[in-house]
Amino acid sequence: MTKLTAMKVLITGGAGYIGSTVATACIDAGIDVVVLDDLSTGMRAFGEGRNLYVGDIADAELVRRIMTEHPDIDAVVHCAARIVVPESVADPLGYYDANVGKTIRLLQHLRAAGVTRVVFSSSASVYAGDSGAGVDEDGALAPASPYATSKAMVEQILADAASSGDLRAVALRYFNPVGADPRLRTGLQNPTPSHVLGKIMQAHAERAAFAITGTDWPTRDGSGLRDYIHVWDLALAHVAAVRRFDHVATAQNPYRVINLGTGDGVTVRELVDAYTRVTGVAVPVVEQPRRPGDQAGAFAIVDRAAALLEWRSERSLDEGVRDALRWAAKLREDALD
């Protein structure tokens, strides 16, 4: 990996789950960080000692102050977004304003400050995701919610801005992050997350059955399939993107899209099995029909990440489950203190 010195990055949404873990990985790698977060969902504790600025990414005065006080910022890692799919369906205008409108204003402020390197937190939800097979960066796009559409729209904005010479950008399409910082410095803010692993954890805690919705998908066991990437591997990919930015987003190719996943699909049934392996507890399951909006899913084809970032995921699904459980236990212990 190319090693650069004296780097500094601004991380928007850097007090949230992904952003704070990216910040931790950057610091471990010797990259200075500045965090901008409105703390609507982020935790102030995640920004402590990390040049935390509390406010809105669209606030021109605040962004100017950050750039004035940190004129050596080399790049921006843009993680700030609203991310709850059902909420986006209920409030599409709010999601488009937060994720698209405010991003446009942020990019305008960055352009005015002369900051032209942008690493964008995108999502595999932009893909069609109906085959249960692998998908590369040229796969068909079919975002199925306002949240996913907002990610696809920002990608298009970045591509167009890069073509015009306003900036260079790398869009990292995340698959399904799980786990926590292995040293438990950061993790999910929500003790009862709404993703599949969170639902399995909740069923275990309540001694209830976990519902598998849809058992007739075109996958090896009929249940939906996802690519679960450990959040620490995801964070290390951002470190690679920052360090190798000028090798990835060049004058000839100023905008690049890169999948971040393990390269291996895991069905819902297999995720339940992993949970059982880690905990030693068999979680009962019930089968239910597909829900509106459900998809078979897909897994990442990750050749481009290996080639451009010199990065591959290293941590197993079991490690992701184990670290998620360790972090949830820490949250419970902290709540009792």
N, C-alpha and C positions, 0 to 999 in steps of 0.2 A: 504494500500500500504506500502511495506517495505520502510523505510526511511534510507538512508545512508547519511553520512556527508562527507565533504571535497572531493567531486568528481570533476573531470575535464574531459571534453571530447573535442576531436578534431573533428570539423565538416567540412568536405570537401564540397565545394560548398555552404559554409555557408553565402554567400552574395547573394544567389539567393532566389527565392520565398519560396520554401519549407525549404531550409537550414536556412535561416534567421529567419523564424518563429519558427523552431525547436530551434534555438539558443535563441530566446526570451523566449520561454517556459522553457528552461533549466535554464536560468538566473533567471526567476521568481521562479523556484523551488529550487534555491540555488546551482545549479550546475555551476561551472566555465566553460567557453568555450574558445576555441582557434579556429579561423576561417582560413581556407586555401581556397583561391578562386583566379582564374586567371582573374576575372572580365570581361571575354568575354561576359557574359550576366548578371552577378551579379552587384549589385550597391555598390560602395565603402561606401556609407552612411550606408548601412546595416551592415558593419563590424566595424564601428567606436566604439571605446571603448570595443571591443571584441577580443583583441589580434589578429588583422588581419594580415595575411601573404599573400602577393600577389604573386602568382606563380602557377606552374604546379604541379599536384599531383604526376607526375612521376619524378620530379626533386629530385634525391637522396640527393644532398647537402642541398636543402631547407628542406626536411623532416627530415634529420639528425639535422639541426639547430633547427627546431621546437622541436624535442624530447630532444635536449640538453638543450634548454631554458625552456622547460616544462616537466621535467622528471616525473612529477606526473600525466601525462595523463593516465586515467583509461581505456578509450574506444575511438573508432573512429566511428562517424556517417558519413557514406559515401553517400553523396547526389550529389557529383559532377558528371555530365553527360550532354551529348547533348540529347535533348528530343523531337525535332520536327520530327514527323513521315514522312511527305513528304520529308523533307530534308534528312532523313536517306535513303529513297528510291533512291534519286538522288545521294547520296554520301555514299554508304555503307562502303567503305573502311575507310573513315574518321570517321564514327560512330564506327566501330569495333575497330579502333585504340584508339579513345578517351574514349570509354566506357568499352572496354575489355582490350586492350593492356596496357593502362595506369593504369587501376585498378590492373592488375597483378604486375606491377612494384611498385605501392603503397603498395600492400600487402607484397611484398618482403622487402621493406624498413621498414615497420612496424614490420615484423618478426625479422629483424636485430636489431631493437630497443627494442624488447621484449614486444611489444604491441600486445595482442592476442585477445582482445574483439572487434568485428566488428558488427555494426548495419548497414545493407545495405538497401538503398532506392530502392526497386524493384517496380514492376508494375503489375497491374491486366491484362495488355495487353499480358502477357505471356499465359493467358488462351485461350481456344478455342473461347469462347464468342459468340457462334452462336445460343444459345437456348433462350435467354431472361430470363433464370431462375437463381436460386442461385447457387453459386459455392463455394465449400470449398477448402482447401489447397491441397487436393488429386485430384482435378479436372483435366481433360485432358488439356495438354499444347499444344498450337498451335500458337506460335507467328507469327503475320501476317505482320511484317515489320522488317527491319534491327534494328530499335530502340528496338522493343520488343524482338527480338532475342538476342540482346546484353545484355538485362536484364536477360534472361534465361541462357545465357552463363556464366555470372558472378555468378548467383546462383549455377550453376554446379561447377564452380571453387571453390567457398566458401565451398560447400559440400565436395568436394574432399580434400581441404586443411584442413578442420575440421577433416575429417576421418584420415588424416595422423598425426594429432596432432599439426599442424602448428598454428592453431587458433581455436577460437570458434566464431560462427556467428549466427545472427538473421536476416533473410531477411523479410522485411516488404513489403508486396504487396499492394501498394496503389491502391484504386479505383479512383474516380474522384474528386480531391480537388477543392473546390470553396471557395470564400470569402477572408478574410484578417484577420490579427490580430485584434480582436475587439477593441483594443485601438489604432489602426491605426499606429502602429510602423513599421510594414512591410506589404508587399502585393506584388501583381504581378508587375514586373518592366515595363511590356508592357501595355500601356494604351488601346490598342486595341487587346486583347488576341484572339487567334485563336480557343479556345474551344467553345463549343456550347453556354454556357452562354454569352461569349464574343460576339458571332455572334448575339445573341438576343439583347444585349446592343447596338451593332453597328447599327442594323436595327432600333431600337427605336430612336437613335440619328439622323439617316439619314431620319427618317420618311418613311422608306421603309418596304417592307414585308420581313419576315423571312422565309427562305426556309427549309421545312422539307423534307429531302432526304430519301425516302423509307417510304411507308405507308402500306406495306404488310408484316411486320415482325411478328413473332409469339409472339406478346405481346398483352396486353389487349386492346390497341387502335390502333395497327398496326405500331406505330412509334417506333424507336429504344429506348432502355432502358439502363440506366446507374445507378450507385450508387454514388450519390454526397455527399461527406463527407466534412464538414467544415474544412478548413485548420488548425484551432486552435485545433480542436479535434485530427486531424492528428498529430500535434506537441505534444500534451499531451501524445499520444501513444508512441512517441519517448522517452519522459521523463520516462514513465513507463518501456520501454524496457531497458533504461540505468540503472535505479534503480534496476530492477529485473533481470538484465542480468544473474547473476550467478544462479538464480532459473530457468531460461528458457533454456539457453545453458549450459548444464551440461557435466561432463566428460562422462556420459553414452549417452547423446544426444547433441553432440557439435554443431549441426547445426539444426536450427528450422526455419520454414516458417510460417508466420502469416499474414492473411488477415487484412487489415484496411479499413473498410467501415462502413456504417450505418446498414447494414443488410436489406435494403429495396430498391427496384428498383423504379426509376422514369423515366417515358417515356419523350420523347421530348415534346409532347403536354402538359404533366403535368408540365414540366419545364417552358414552356411559360405561363401556368396558374399561376405558382408561381410568375413569373416576374410581371404579371398583378396585382396579389394581393398586392405585395410590392409597386409597383409604382402607381397603380391606372390607368394605361394606358394599353389599349388593343392593343397588337402588332398583326397586320395582318400577316397571314401566307399563304404561297403558297406551294403546294405539288409538289415534283419533284421525278423522279425515283431514285432508289438506285445508289450510286456511286461505282466504283470499289474499293474493299477493305472494304466497309462498313460491319458492323455486327449488328445482333440484339442486342448484348450486354449481360450483366449479372450483378447480384448484389452479394455482399459479404455475405457468411455465416461466422459469426464472433464469433462462440462459442469458438474457440481456443484463440482469443484475450482476451475474458472475463476470460477464465480459467488461462492462463499463465501470462497475463499482468495485470489482474484485471482492465480492461479498457473497456469502451463502449463509443461510440459517444453520445453526449448530445445535440448538437445544430441542429436546424431544417434547412430544405432546405430554408425556407424564411429568416432565419438569415444569411445563406450563401449568398443569393442573395443580401440582404440588405447591408451586409458588403462589398461585391464586389462593389456595387454602391457607397458606402461611400468612399472606397479607390480610385475608379476611379475619383470621385469628388475631392479628395485631390490631386491627381496627376495633375489634370487640374488647380487647384488653385496654386499649387507649380510652375507650368510652367509659370504662369502669373506673379509671384513675381520677 
